Amino acid sequence: MKINLYAGDLPDNLNLGNIVAIDSETMGLNPKRDKLCLVQVSKGDNICHLIKINLTKTKPTNLIKLLKNKKIQKIFHYARFDVAVFKYNFKININNIYCTKIASKLVRTYTDKHGYKDLCKELLNKNISKVEQSSDWGGELTKDQQKYAATDVLYLHKIKKKLDTMLVRENRDKLAKACFDFIEHRTDLDINGWIDQDIFKH
């Protein structure tokens, strides 16, 4: 795995293709309260690009352009959180989303383990560490933090491929697509105060 770390934005000439794995690190789990610190992207080529975010100094124009591009599919694990963070901080809408957590819940109904670490282990036989998950992302990044952050996008393309096969096998690919498309609206609900409520319940 190769890691490229950038301050403020992606470089102008970086071509990440039409399917990009994306993740983010924040100071907490509340998009309105907790600062966005880092964004990780990869095209699935064993190279991970880390963008240290500082919105008081630099607007990540190239990153925002990538996120807004409807022709580029964005793979997330638990897209609901990352999309809400980007929507709140960058004031943008994101389409063409794929969420490996949703896909896993639709086809891996034999388990309640749908974390990224669980998917890496079962589908790819890869053991990853989540030790740095709850660390301070607001300062200078350690080598361990950089490796952790990069690993979170390293395997998403391969996981997606495995889950896609299972979705088709179980005839749930269209249902998955509908769920992915709804993330746009689910994140609007989250940001506007319905994060802990299921409005579809009786």
Sequence and secondary structure as in RCSB ss.txt:
>XXXX:A:sequence
MKINLYAGDLPDNLNLGNIVAIDSETMGLNPKRDKLCLVQVSKGDNICHLIKINLTKTKPTNLIKLLKNKKIQKI
FHYARFDVAVFKYNFKININNIYCTKIASKLVRTYTDKHGYKDLCKELLNKNISKVEQSSDWGGELTKDQQKYAA
TDVLYLHKIKKKLDTMLVRENRDKLAKACFDFIEHRTDLDINGWIDQDIFKH
>XXXX:A:secstr
 EEEEEESS  TT    SEEEEEEEESSS TTTS EEEEEEE SSSEEEEEE  TTT   HHHHHHHH TTSEEE
ESSHHHHHHHHHHHH     SEEEHHHHHHHH TT S  SHHHHHHHHH      GGGGS  SS   HHHHHHHH
HHHHTHHHHHHHHHHHHHHTT HHHHHHHHHHHHHHHHHIIIIITT  TT  
